[in-house]
Amino acid sequence: ESAPRAFCVLDPIKIIIEGIKEGEEIDVEAPLFPKNAEKGTRKMKLSRVVYIDRDDYQDVPEKGFKRLTNSNPVGLKYANVQIKVKQVIKRDNIVSEIVCEKVEGKAQAYIHWVSEGSQVAEVRLYSQLFKSEDPMSVEGDWRDDLNENSKIIMKNARVEKSISNSQVYDHYQFERV
């Protein structure tokens, strides 16, 4: 609870929302600390074009998947907007864009998002350096125990505009629904 929250989409899919006019921006206010609203809010803009994380959409949903699918609408967190898939656009059999319509009603699930105008950022994801719990107990060269996926660099992530003026050593916790 010491770092303010922000939205970051690591592997973006472009979403076009029919029902929001070209150039229209809807003001959205989100808490800096979701469990402690008294600590303040951040301002965001919802536009016709938003980006969601690739992990938040599935063409053919696996059992229990509650995020955006061709048959399951979702809400955009803090925006009070629900979207439903109308058309999926693929390039080389990979989803590149989804046309959605804004629909009424209460969402069953919510996903994080960033609007057009968000900043492209390089995000580094760190995980366990070694494959084993105790690299000293592994026989042979210790380098064989290195986890090749201990650092993943996402070069095309998008972060919300509210943190675009951050300074060195500013820190945030990216909010994931």
Secondary structure, 3 states (H helix, E strand, C coil): CCCCEECEECCEEEEEEECCCCCCEEEEEEECCCCCHHHCEEEEEEECEEEEEHHHEECCCCCCCCCEECCCCEEECCCCEEEEEEEEEEECCEEEEEEEEEECCCCCCEECCEECCCEEEEEEEECCCECCCCHHHCCCCHHHHECCCCEEEEEEEEECHHHCCCCCCCCCEECCC
